Amino acid sequence: MISLKHVFKKFGQRLAVDDLSLEVPAGDIYGLLGHNGAGKSTAIGMMLGQVWPTSGQLRICDHDVTNHRRLALQKVGAIFESPCFYDYLSGRRNLEILSSYTAPTPRQRIDEVIEWVGLTGREKGKVQTYSHGMRARLALAQALLPKPELLILDEPSDGLDPEGIHEMRQTILRLHRELGLTILLSSHLLNEVEQLCTRIAVLNQGCKVFEGTMAETRRRESWLRLRTSDFQRAVGMLRTAGLIDSSRDASTVVLADGVQSDAVVRFLVEHNFAVYEVAPAEETLEGFYISLMENQRNSPPVQLPPPVPN
């Protein structure tokens, strides 16, 4: 559904997207992660034809976005940046007006999307009376109007309270399950990404530093939850002994390759540490992301060739 190959984007002298290649297969919920300024919004803007790439190829629904934008986006719905509405009009009237900018939309279709996003009964109220969560639902309704096969959602839960985040998550899962939509999701909420996505890509300073399944984010290292009488001193000695590679949160260590937890316990007991707990700790997406960013900061910069103009 989405294919980017060796995409570069420069704003003046600043390289915002650096040799980005990724593939989003049909049927996936795909997460695009990265800190502010990592290049996520620029990449999405290029996918939607709102930002012109410096070089590279972008294909959406098997059409080149740069040369055939209308064909590429005719089956795409999107929430990008901050959706704007006419606050003095009703939610329903907003959908009627916004849909008329592209193609006339039957009344029945507007009723369908209002029901899909859970605004039935509130669609006649003025948007200025809507909560932040209701405005987010209205934005999602607008994205659904063209009967898309692909949804591109840039921070769909941004600013929502915990209940609103939960409701948005359930709505996205329902759309994926019942309508068979492919969804590209950009978010800072790693817990939400972990519960929603089948695959992710992580950007850092415009470069892709990881792409893979959620399962792959949990298999990369052996984490061990460790409670002892002096965690910091224990970590230093375990690292010197070659039994662990790193630690995190004053409670978790990463075992060195081939090392089992019994070797750690034996070492600590032999060196007079009191050991209160030793247990496997499944890697979370947050932990994986933080470790990945730390590794990037500690790695020397890689010199890439300059982009070749099309």
N, C-alpha and C positions, 0 to 999 in steps of 0.2 A: 504493500500500500504506500509506503514511503521509502524512497531510496536517495541517499545523499552520497556522492562520490567526490572526494578531494575538493571539498567546498572551502573557499577562503572568502573572508569579508574584511575589508579595511575601511576605517573611517579616518581619512587623512593619513597620518602616520601610525595610527593605532590599529593593531591587528586584533579584531574582535572574535573572529572564528578562524581557526588555524588548521587547515587540512582535515576537515571533518568528514568522515564517512560513517554511515550507519544505515541499517535496514530494519524496517518495521513490518513484519509479516501480517497478512490479513488475520484477524481474530485475536490479536494480542492486545493487552493493556500494557503499554510501554511507558516507562518512567524516564524522564529527562531531568537529571539532578545536577546541582552545582551551586556554588555560592553566588551572591550578587556580583554581577560583572563577569561571570564565567562564560557567557555567550549563549545562554539558553534562549532568551527572548529574541536575540538577533537571529539565531537558527530558526526559531518558529516564524519570525517575520519573513525570512527568506522562503520557507515552505509555503507561506500564504501569499507570496508574491508582493508583499508590502515593503520588503527590503531587497535591493538588487545585489546579487552576489558579485564579488570581484572576479572570481573564477570558480570552476567546478560545475557539477551537474546535479540538479534537483529534480526528481520525478515523483509525482503524486498520482496515485491511481493510474499508473503507467503512462502518464503524460508529462512532458517537460514543462516545468512551471515557468521558466524564463520565456520560452517561445510560445507556449500554448496555455496561458494562465487560466482562461475561461474553462477549457476542457479539463484541466488538471483539478480545478476546484469545484466543479459542478456537483460533486457528490461528497463535499466536505463541509462540515459545520465546525465553528470555532468560537471559543472565548479567548480573546487576545487583549492583553493590557486591561484597561478599565472600560467596561461597556458603558455607553452613554444612552440615556433614555430621556423622553419628554416627561418630566416629573409631574406636570399639570394634567397629563392624560392618563387614562387607565392602562393597566398592564395589557389588556386585550387590544386596545387601540394602538399601543406602541407596537405590538406584534404585527398588526395589520399594516401600519405605515412602513415599518422596517422591511417587511417582506415585499412590499410593493416596489422597493428600490431594485430588486433583482427580477422577480417574476410574481405575477398574481398568485395568491395562495388561497385555496378554497376555505370556507368557513369551517368545514369539518376538520381540516388538517390543523387549524389553529386550536380548535377544541381538543384534538388529540394531544398536542404537545403541552397544552395547559394541564391536562390530566396527568400526562407522563411525569411532569416535574412537580406535581402536587400543589398547583395554584388554583384548583377548582374551588369556586366560592369566593375567591379574592381577585379574580381577573378583572372585575369591574371597578375595583378601587383604584384611586389615583396612585401613581408610583411614588409620589412624595410621602405617602403614608406607609410605604413598604419598609419592613425591617431589612437589614443588610442581607440576611439569609434569603428573604423573598426576592430581593433584587438579583441575587446570585441565581436563583431558580428561574427568574425571568430571562436572564442572560442565557441560561442553558436552553430554555424554551426557544429562544431566537436561533440558537445554533442548530436545533432539531428541525426547524421549519422546512428546509429543503430535502428532507428524507435522506440524510447523509449515510454513507457507508463508513466514513472516517470522521471521528471527532478529534479536534485538537484543542486541548484545554490548558491554558496558561494560568496556573495558580487558581484553580476553581474554588478552593476553600479559603482563600486569603481573607482574613478579617472576620471569619465566622467564629461563633462561640462553639464550645464542645458539642452541644446538641446539633448545631447547624453543620458542623464538620461530619458528624455521624450520619445525618440525613443526606448530605451530598454524597458521601461514600456509598451509601445504600442505593441511591439513585443511579450513580455511575455503574455499580455492579449490575443493577437491574437492566439498564440500557444495554450493557455488554451481553448479558445472559439472554434476554428476551428479544432483542433486536439484532443481535449478532454484530454489533458495531466494533470496529477497530478503533482503539483510543490511544492517543499520545497525550501524556499527562506530564506537565511540568509543575513541580511543587517543592517547597521548602520543608513540608511536613513529612519527615522520613517515616514516621509510624504509619501515616496514611498510605504512602507509596508501598510500604512493606505489605500492607493488607490488600492493596488493589492490584499491584502490577505483577506481570509474569516475567518481564525482562526490563532491564534498566541500562541506561548509559550515563556516565558521570563525566561532566566537563570541568576543566580547570584551566583558567586563563585562555579560553578559546579552544583548548585541545581536548580530545576524548581520551580519558585516562583509564576508563573501564567500560566494557560492554559485555553483558551476559545475563544469565537467568538469576532469579532470586536465590535459587538453590546454590548457585556458584558463589554467591556472596557469603554463604554460611560454611562452605567447605574449605576455604582457603587456609585456615589456621586452626590449631587445637587450643581452645581457650579453656582455662581452668580457674574456677572461683576458689580463692585461697584466703583463709582467715588464720592469722598467726599472731604471736605475741609482739612481733616487730616487723611489720610488712616491708617497710622500706629497706631495712637491713637485710631481711631475707631475700628480697629481690636482688640486691647487689651481689650477695654471695651466690645465689642460684645462677645469675647471669655469668659471673666469673667462672663458675663450675661448668658452664655450657649446657645447663639444663633448661633454661628458658631463653627466649629471644627478646621479649619486651613485657611491659606491664601496663595496666590502665586502671584508673579510678580507685587506686589504693585498695583494690580487692580482687583484681583479675590479672592473670599472667598468660603468656603465650608459650606453650611448650616448644622446645627445640625439636627439630625433625628426629623421629625415632624414639623420643623420650616419653615414658608413660608416667602417670601420676604417682605410682608407687615409688618411683625413683626420687621424686621431689619430696615425698613424705619421709622417706628413709634418710635423705640428706639433711632435712631440717631437724629431725629427731636426733641424729648423730651430732648435730651442732647446737643442741640444747635449746631449740625453739619449741614453744608450746604450739601445737597445731590444733585449731578448733574446728576447721571445716576445709575439706577438699572435695570439690564436685565439678563435673563438666559444666561449662557455661556455653550455651549455644550463642553463636555470634549473631547480634542484631544488625539490621541495616545501618542504624546509627553508629554502632561500633565500627562496622566495616568502613563506613564513609569517613569517619574521623581518622581511622588508621590510614586509609588511602590518601587523605589530604596531608597527613603528617609525613608519609613516605614521599609525597610529591615535593613538600617543602625541603626535605633532606636530600633529594636527588639533584645532581647537577643539571643545569639547563641543557636541553638538546637543541642543537642548531639544525633547523630545517631549511631546505632550499626555498627561495622566494616563490610565490605563486606564479604560475604561467598564465598570462591572459588568454582568454578564449579567442 
